[in-house]
Amino acid sequence: MHKRVFSTFFCPPLIVCRLACHTSCASPVSVIWLAAVAALILGLLGGPALHGGLGWGSLSVASALWVIAALWAWCATRSFKEDSCQL
């Protein structure tokens, strides 16, 4: 259980692909999560202007996108049953 919660927060696309068997859900979660990673990197580099410090606006957008991706992955996997996936 703790592994699922940990994976849901730190790598939402992975947990959706492995547990939810929802290919239609994995793509949007992946795109939102990758946008969060890109915004995080941009924020750490100084924001859109690259002025040298931290870009707090970009970091706040990154955290919001990351939370959205994690919540979406959690909602997609919370009703997971072992025998529901036909691989």
Secondary structure by P-SEA (a helix, b strand, c coil): caaaaaaaaccaaaaaacccccaaaaaaaaaaaaaaaaaaaaaaacccccccccaaaaaaaaaaaaaaaaaaaaaaccccccccccc
